[in-house]
Amino acid sequence: MYLQGNLQAVFDALYHMGVIDPVLEMDWGKALDQIADYEDEFFQVLSIANSYQDDPQELMSSLKKFDKKTLSYLAMEVAREYADYHSRETLH
């Protein structure tokens, strides 16, 4: 499953929830080595993010059900998708 749609809406929700700043300070390599331990939660949070992008309040309310680690993985996925998008834009 992939993160699709309005990345800005997901980023904004995570930012307002205070997830983004701590993720920027993390060692992503170390964190991503442990993502397999959160695979089920990660797919669940991706599904929520894809489902509620048009309703910021419902998105934040639904995301609050997940722990900080899972939300951190979502934030990393948002960053990865942004990077992929911008690299494709640069090539074209």
BALUMDREN-246022 format. One record per residue: residue number from 1; chain; x, y, z of N, C-alpha, C in turn. Coordinates in Angstrom, 1 decimal, padded with zeros to 4 digits. Last residue first. Layout:
residues N
NUM / A / X / Y / Z / X / Y / Z / X / Y / Z
...
***
This chain:
residues 92
92 / A / 011.5 / 016.0 / -015.6 / 010.6 / 016.3 / -016.8 / 010.7 / 017.7 / -017.1
91 / A / 013.1 / 015.9 / -013.4 / 013.5 / 015.1 / -014.6 / 012.7 / 015.5 / -015.8
90 / A / 011.7 / 017.3 / -011.5 / 013.0 / 017.8 / -012.0 / 013.4 / 017.2 / -013.3
89 / A / 009.5 / 015.6 / -011.0 / 009.3 / 017.0 / -011.6 / 010.6 / 017.6 / -012.2
88 / A / 010.8 / 013.5 / -009.8 / 010.2 / 013.3 / -011.1 / 009.9 / 014.6 / -011.8
87 / A / 011.6 / 014.8 / -007.5 / 012.7 / 014.2 / -008.4 / 012.1 / 014.0 / -009.7
86 / A / 009.2 / 015.4 / -006.3 / 010.0 / 016.5 / -006.8 / 011.1 / 016.0 / -007.7
85 / A / 008.2 / 012.7 / -005.8 / 007.5 / 013.6 / -006.6 / 008.4 / 014.7 / -007.2
84 / A / 010.2 / 011.8 / -004.0 / 010.0 / 011.1 / -005.2 / 009.2 / 012.0 / -006.2
83 / A / 009.8 / 013.7 / -001.9 / 011.1 / 013.6 / -002.6 / 010.9 / 012.9 / -003.9
82 / A / 007.1 / 013.0 / -001.1 / 007.5 / 014.4 / -001.6 / 008.8 / 014.4 / -002.4
81 / A / 007.6 / 010.4 / -000.3 / 006.7 / 010.6 / -001.4 / 007.0 / 012.0 / -002.0
80 / A / 009.3 / 010.9 / 001.9 / 009.7 / 010.1 / 000.8 / 008.9 / 010.3 / -000.4
79 / A / 007.5 / 012.4 / 003.6 / 008.8 / 012.9 / 003.1 / 009.3 / 012.2 / 001.9
78 / A / 005.6 / 010.4 / 004.1 / 005.2 / 011.7 / 003.4 / 006.5 / 012.3 / 002.8
77 / A / 007.2 / 008.6 / 005.4 / 006.6 / 008.2 / 004.1 / 006.2 / 009.4 / 003.4
76 / A / 007.7 / 009.9 / 007.7 / 008.8 / 009.6 / 006.9 / 008.3 / 009.2 / 005.5
75 / A / 005.1 / 010.0 / 008.8 / 005.8 / 011.3 / 008.4 / 007.0 / 011.0 / 007.5
74 / A / 004.8 / 007.3 / 009.3 / 003.9 / 008.0 / 008.3 / 004.6 / 009.3 / 007.9
73 / A / 006.7 / 006.9 / 011.3 / 006.8 / 006.2 / 010.0 / 006.0 / 006.9 / 008.9
72 / A / 005.5 / 008.5 / 013.2 / 006.8 / 008.9 / 012.7 / 007.0 / 008.2 / 011.4
71 / A / 003.2 / 007.0 / 013.8 / 003.0 / 008.3 / 013.2 / 004.4 / 008.8 / 012.6
70 / A / 004.5 / 004.9 / 015.1 / 003.8 / 004.7 / 013.8 / 003.5 / 006.0 / 013.1
69 / A / 005.5 / 006.2 / 017.3 / 006.4 / 005.5 / 016.4 / 005.8 / 005.3 / 015.0
68 / A / 003.3 / 007.2 / 018.7 / 004.2 / 008.1 / 018.1 / 005.1 / 007.5 / 017.0
67 / A / 000.3 / 005.2 / 017.9 / 001.4 / 005.7 / 018.8 / 002.4 / 006.6 / 018.0
66 / A / -003.0 / 006.3 / 016.9 / -001.7 / 005.5 / 016.7 / -000.6 / 006.1 / 017.6
65 / A / -005.1 / 007.9 / 017.2 / -005.3 / 006.5 / 017.7 / -004.0 / 005.7 / 017.6
64 / A / -004.7 / 010.2 / 015.8 / -004.4 / 010.2 / 017.2 / -004.5 / 008.8 / 017.9
63 / A / -005.8 / 009.8 / 013.3 / -004.4 / 009.5 / 013.5 / -004.0 / 009.5 / 015.0
62 / A / -008.4 / 010.5 / 013.7 / -008.1 / 009.1 / 013.4 / -006.7 / 008.8 / 013.6
61 / A / -008.1 / 013.3 / 014.1 / -008.8 / 012.5 / 015.1 / -008.5 / 011.0 / 014.9
60 / A / -006.9 / 014.0 / 011.6 / -006.2 / 014.2 / 012.9 / -006.8 / 013.3 / 014.0
59 / A / -009.1 / 013.4 / 009.9 / -007.8 / 012.8 / 009.7 / -007.0 / 012.9 / 011.0
58 / A / -011.2 / 015.0 / 010.9 / -011.3 / 013.5 / 011.0 / -010.0 / 012.8 / 010.8
57 / A / -010.0 / 017.5 / 010.2 / -010.3 / 017.2 / 011.6 / -010.5 / 015.7 / 011.8
56 / A / -009.7 / 017.3 / 007.3 / -008.5 / 017.5 / 008.2 / -008.8 / 017.1 / 009.7
55 / A / -010.8 / 015.6 / 004.9 / -011.4 / 016.1 / 006.1 / -010.3 / 016.2 / 007.2
54 / A / -009.4 / 014.6 / 002.8 / -010.4 / 015.7 / 002.5 / -011.0 / 016.3 / 003.7
53 / A / -008.1 / 012.4 / 003.8 / -007.3 / 013.6 / 003.4 / -008.2 / 014.8 / 003.1
52 / A / -008.9 / 009.9 / 004.7 / -009.5 / 011.1 / 005.3 / -008.7 / 012.4 / 004.9
51 / A / -007.7 / 007.7 / 003.4 / -009.1 / 007.8 / 003.4 / -009.7 / 009.2 / 003.9
50 / A / -004.9 / 007.9 / 003.6 / -005.5 / 007.9 / 002.3 / -007.0 / 008.1 / 002.3
49 / A / -004.7 / 007.6 / 006.4 / -004.2 / 008.9 / 005.7 / -004.8 / 009.0 / 004.3
48 / A / -005.7 / 005.0 / 006.8 / -006.4 / 006.2 / 007.4 / -006.0 / 007.5 / 006.7
47 / A / -003.7 / 003.6 / 005.4 / -005.1 / 003.5 / 005.0 / -005.9 / 004.7 / 005.5
46 / A / -001.5 / 004.2 / 006.9 / -001.5 / 004.6 / 005.5 / -003.0 / 004.6 / 005.0
45 / A / -002.2 / 002.9 / 009.3 / -002.1 / 004.4 / 009.3 / -002.1 / 004.9 / 007.9
44 / A / -002.1 / 000.2 / 008.4 / -003.4 / 000.8 / 009.0 / -003.3 / 002.3 / 008.9
43 / A / 000.6 / -000.1 / 007.8 / -000.5 / -000.2 / 006.7 / -001.8 / 000.4 / 007.2
42 / A / 001.6 / 000.3 / 010.4 / 002.0 / 001.2 / 009.3 / 001.0 / 001.1 / 008.1
41 / A / 000.7 / -001.8 / 011.8 / 000.2 / -000.5 / 012.2 / 000.5 / 000.5 / 011.0
40 / A / 002.1 / -003.9 / 010.4 / 000.6 / -003.9 / 010.5 / 000.1 / -002.5 / 010.8
39 / A / 004.8 / -003.1 / 010.8 / 004.2 / -003.2 / 009.5 / 002.7 / -003.2 / 009.5
38 / A / 006.6 / -002.7 / 012.9 / 005.4 / -001.9 / 012.9 / 004.6 / -002.0 / 011.6
37 / A / 008.8 / -004.2 / 012.4 / 008.1 / -004.4 / 013.7 / 006.7 / -003.7 / 013.8
36 / A / 009.8 / -003.0 / 010.2 / 009.1 / -004.4 / 010.0 / 008.3 / -004.7 / 011.3
35 / A / 011.2 / -000.8 / 011.0 / 009.8 / -000.6 / 010.5 / 009.1 / -002.0 / 010.4
34 / A / 013.8 / -000.7 / 011.9 / 012.8 / -001.3 / 012.8 / 011.4 / -001.3 / 012.2
33 / A / 015.2 / 000.7 / 010.1 / 015.6 / -000.7 / 010.3 / 014.6 / -001.5 / 011.1
32 / A / 014.2 / 003.2 / 010.4 / 013.7 / 002.4 / 009.2 / 014.1 / 000.9 / 009.3
31 / A / 015.7 / 004.1 / 012.5 / 014.2 / 003.9 / 012.7 / 013.7 / 003.0 / 011.6
30 / A / 018.3 / 004.2 / 011.4 / 018.0 / 003.3 / 012.6 / 016.5 / 003.1 / 012.7
29 / A / 017.8 / 006.2 / 009.4 / 018.3 / 004.8 / 009.1 / 018.0 / 003.8 / 010.2
28 / A / 017.0 / 008.4 / 010.8 / 016.0 / 007.7 / 010.0 / 016.5 / 006.3 / 009.6
27 / A / 017.3 / 009.7 / 013.7 / 018.2 / 008.9 / 012.9 / 017.3 / 008.0 / 012.0
26 / A / 015.3 / 012.8 / 014.1 / 015.6 / 011.3 / 014.3 / 016.7 / 010.8 / 013.3
25 / A / 014.5 / 015.3 / 013.6 / 015.7 / 015.2 / 014.4 / 016.1 / 013.7 / 014.6
24 / A / 012.2 / 015.1 / 012.2 / 013.3 / 015.7 / 011.5 / 014.6 / 015.6 / 012.3
23 / A / 010.6 / 014.0 / 014.1 / 011.0 / 013.2 / 013.0 / 012.2 / 013.8 / 012.3
22 / A / 010.0 / 016.3 / 015.7 / 010.8 / 015.2 / 016.3 / 011.3 / 014.2 / 015.2
21 / A / 008.5 / 017.8 / 013.7 / 009.7 / 018.3 / 014.3 / 010.6 / 017.2 / 014.9
20 / A / 006.1 / 016.2 / 013.2 / 007.1 / 016.5 / 012.2 / 008.4 / 016.9 / 012.8
19 / A / 004.2 / 015.9 / 015.2 / 005.0 / 014.7 / 014.8 / 006.2 / 015.1 / 014.0
18 / A / 002.3 / 017.7 / 016.1 / 003.6 / 017.7 / 016.7 / 004.5 / 016.6 / 016.4
17 / A / -000.1 / 018.0 / 014.9 / -000.1 / 017.0 / 016.0 / 001.3 / 016.9 / 016.7
16 / A / 000.5 / 019.6 / 012.8 / -000.3 / 020.2 / 013.9 / -000.4 / 019.2 / 015.1
15 / A / 002.0 / 017.8 / 011.3 / 002.6 / 019.0 / 011.8 / 001.8 / 019.5 / 013.0
14 / A / 000.0 / 016.0 / 010.5 / 001.1 / 015.5 / 011.3 / 001.8 / 016.7 / 012.0
13 / A / -001.6 / 017.7 / 009.0 / -002.2 / 017.1 / 010.1 / -001.0 / 016.6 / 011.1
12 / A / 000.3 / 018.5 / 007.0 / -000.3 / 019.5 / 007.9 / -000.9 / 018.9 / 009.1
11 / A / 000.7 / 016.0 / 005.7 / 001.8 / 016.7 / 006.4 / 001.3 / 017.7 / 007.4
10 / A / -001.8 / 015.5 / 004.7 / -001.3 / 014.6 / 005.7 / -000.1 / 015.3 / 006.4
9 / A / -002.1 / 017.7 / 002.9 / -003.1 / 017.5 / 004.0 / -002.5 / 016.6 / 005.1
8 / A / 000.1 / 017.2 / 001.2 / 000.1 / 018.4 / 002.0 / -000.9 / 018.3 / 003.2
7 / A / -000.7 / 015.0 / -000.3 / 000.4 / 014.8 / 000.7 / 000.4 / 016.0 / 001.7
6 / A / -003.4 / 013.8 / -001.5 / -003.0 / 015.1 / -001.0 / -001.9 / 015.0 / 000.1
5 / A / -002.6 / 010.7 / -003.0 / -003.5 / 011.9 / -002.9 / -002.8 / 013.1 / -002.4
4 / A / -001.3 / 008.0 / -001.0 / -001.8 / 008.6 / -002.3 / -002.5 / 009.9 / -002.0
3 / A / 001.0 / 005.7 / 000.0 / 000.4 / 006.9 / 000.4 / 000.0 / 007.6 / -000.9
2 / A / 000.4 / 002.2 / -000.7 / 001.2 / 003.5 / -000.8 / 000.4 / 004.7 / -000.4
1 / A / 000.8 / -001.2 / 000.0 / 000.0 / 000.0 / 000.0 / 000.9 / 001.2 / 000.0
***
